[in-house]
Amino acid sequence: MESISTLLMFEGQAEEAMNFYTSLFEDSSVLSLQRYEDSGKVMFASFSLQGQIFKCIDSTVKHGFTFTPAMSIYVEFESTDQLDHVYSQLLAEGTVLMPLDSYFFSSRFAWITDKYGVSWQLNYAKP
């Protein structure tokens, strides 16, 4: 086995989402991008968020499903300022599943779905 990574399937927003995500985290970048010749949409791309590799595509087929909060990207932050910044950016046009607050398991945590439908759990890693 060479590698294991997360693949995010979009319906026309893969490049926009990938660029948005890489803009939010330091040491993040687009690693590769292949487009469909006819539409210019993403046939296959990979990007890194602080060393974690993700892959994404734009589906050419309309599906009866999208992302679900049952699978989310979990991010641990070293500072509350970092968490607050990413939270505000991801929340724009998104929805709150658990508001940014203190919980019995974390001093600062939020669970949101961004404007693309991707679920994010954001946690301050310090007690």
C-alpha positions as CSV (number, residue, x, y, z in Angstrom):
1,M,0.0,0.0,0.0
2,E,1.5,3.3,-1.0
3,S,-0.8,5.8,0.8
4,I,-4.2,6.5,2.3
5,S,-5.9,9.8,2.0
6,T,-9.3,11.5,2.0
7,L,-11.1,12.1,-1.3
8,L,-13.7,14.9,-1.5
9,M,-16.2,14.7,-4.3
10,F,-17.7,18.0,-5.4
11,E,-20.2,18.9,-8.2
12,G,-18.3,21.8,-9.9
13,Q,-16.7,23.5,-6.8
14,A,-13.6,21.3,-6.2
15,E,-11.0,23.9,-7.3
16,E,-12.7,26.7,-5.5
17,A,-12.9,24.7,-2.3
18,M,-9.4,23.4,-2.6
19,N,-8.0,27.0,-3.0
20,F,-10.2,28.2,-0.1
21,Y,-8.9,25.4,2.2
22,T,-5.3,25.9,1.3
23,S,-5.6,29.7,2.0
24,L,-6.8,29.0,5.6
25,F,-3.9,26.9,6.9
26,E,-0.2,27.7,6.9
27,D,2.1,25.2,5.1
28,S,-0.7,24.2,2.7
29,S,-0.7,24.0,-1.0
30,V,-2.2,22.6,-4.2
31,L,0.0,19.7,-5.2
32,S,-1.5,18.6,-8.5
33,L,-4.5,19.5,-10.7
34,Q,-5.9,17.7,-13.8
35,R,-8.9,19.1,-15.6
36,Y,-11.5,17.7,-17.9
37,E,-10.7,19.1,-21.3
38,D,-14.3,19.8,-22.2
39,S,-15.5,21.5,-19.1
40,G,-12.3,22.7,-17.3
41,K,-13.6,21.1,-14.1
42,V,-11.4,19.1,-11.8
43,M,-10.8,15.6,-13.0
44,F,-8.4,14.9,-10.1
45,A,-6.5,17.1,-7.8
46,S,-4.5,16.7,-4.6
47,F,-3.7,19.3,-1.9
48,S,-1.9,19.4,1.4
49,L,-3.2,21.1,4.6
50,Q,-0.2,21.2,6.9
51,G,1.2,18.0,5.6
52,Q,-2.1,16.1,5.5
53,I,-2.9,15.1,1.9
54,F,-6.4,15.4,0.5
55,K,-7.7,14.6,-3.0
56,C,-10.7,16.1,-4.7
57,I,-12.7,15.7,-7.9
58,D,-15.7,17.3,-9.6
59,S,-18.1,14.5,-10.4
60,T,-19.4,14.4,-13.9
61,V,-22.5,12.5,-12.7
62,K,-25.2,14.2,-10.6
63,H,-25.6,12.1,-7.4
64,G,-28.5,12.0,-4.9
65,F,-26.1,12.5,-2.0
66,T,-23.5,15.0,-0.8
67,F,-21.2,15.2,2.2
68,T,-22.4,14.1,5.6
69,P,-21.4,15.4,9.1
70,A,-20.8,11.7,10.1
71,M,-17.5,12.2,8.3
72,S,-15.6,15.4,9.2
73,I,-12.2,16.9,9.0
74,Y,-10.9,17.3,12.6
75,V,-8.4,20.0,13.2
76,E,-6.5,20.7,16.5
77,F,-5.2,24.2,16.9
78,E,-2.3,25.4,19.1
79,S,-3.9,28.8,19.7
80,T,-7.4,30.1,20.1
81,D,-6.6,32.9,17.6
82,Q,-5.9,30.4,14.9
83,L,-9.1,28.5,15.7
84,D,-11.2,31.6,15.8
85,H,-9.9,32.8,12.4
86,V,-10.5,29.4,10.6
87,Y,-13.9,29.1,12.3
88,S,-15.1,32.5,11.0
89,Q,-13.8,31.8,7.5
90,L,-15.3,28.3,7.3
91,L,-18.6,29.4,8.8
92,A,-19.2,32.1,6.1
93,E,-22.3,30.7,4.3
94,G,-22.0,27.5,6.3
95,T,-24.0,26.1,9.2
96,V,-23.3,25.5,12.9
97,L,-23.6,21.9,14.2
98,M,-22.1,22.7,17.6
99,P,-21.4,26.4,18.4
100,L,-17.9,27.6,19.3
101,D,-17.8,27.2,23.0
102,S,-16.4,25.3,26.0
103,Y,-17.5,21.7,26.4
104,F,-16.7,19.0,28.9
105,F,-14.2,17.5,26.5
106,S,-12.6,20.7,25.3
107,S,-12.1,24.3,26.5
108,R,-12.8,25.6,22.9
109,F,-14.5,23.5,20.2
110,A,-16.8,24.0,17.3
111,W,-18.4,21.7,14.7
112,I,-19.6,23.3,11.5
113,T,-20.4,22.6,7.9
114,D,-18.8,24.9,5.4
115,K,-20.5,26.4,2.3
116,Y,-19.4,23.4,0.2
117,G,-21.1,21.0,2.6
118,V,-17.8,19.7,4.2
119,S,-18.0,19.1,7.9
120,W,-15.2,20.4,10.2
121,Q,-14.5,19.8,13.9
122,L,-12.3,22.5,15.2
123,N,-10.6,22.0,18.6
124,Y,-8.2,24.0,20.7
125,A,-5.7,21.3,21.7
126,K,-4.7,22.8,25.1
127,P,-6.7,22.1,28.2
